Structures are given as structure tokens and as C-alpha cells.
Amino acid sequence: ARKVSGIRLHDFNCGLKAYKRSLAQSIEVYNDMHRYIPILAKDAGFKQIGEKEVRHQARKYGKSKFGADRFVNGYLDLLTIWFLNK
């Protein structure tokens, strides 16, 4: 995502996100494309895009839902954004 967008973020997939209301009202997000909101924000003309690094705790219970299917879907979403904003 960094190479496609040119946005230098540490973790596009982090679930903890905060945005200004003006951004939330100006973009549309479908399915799992929430991870690419920084790219959509840049394409919508927002200049100030950054992050506060979050330290994650080790998983104590359950099992991660991140696997090959989510990786492929995420990659296809990234390609979609790239083609739409080319």
C-alpha cells in the first residue's frame, strides 16, 4: 500500500483509526476497504495524513481471521483503488 500510494504509514491494517468529520463525510468505503482510507483521503485532496503507532498485545484467546483469503481480497481492493484513481 505504501508503494502504490506514496503514503508512509507503518500499519495500514491497524483497526484503531481516527478521522476528522470532513473526511468521513467526503469518502465512501465499501467492504474491507477501510484499511485504505488514508489512500482515499489523499485522493480526495486531504494533505495531512499521519499515524500514531499502536503497540499490540499478543492474542490470548481465539484465532486470527487474517489468512490467504483476506490477503487476496485486500490486494484486489488496493488494485481497484489504484485503477480508479489513476
Secondary structure, 3 states (H helix, E strand, C coil): CHHHHCCCCCCCCCCCCCCCHHHHHHCCCCCCHHHHHHHHHHHCCCCCCCCCCCCCCCCCCCCCCCCHHHHHHHHHHHHHHHHHCC
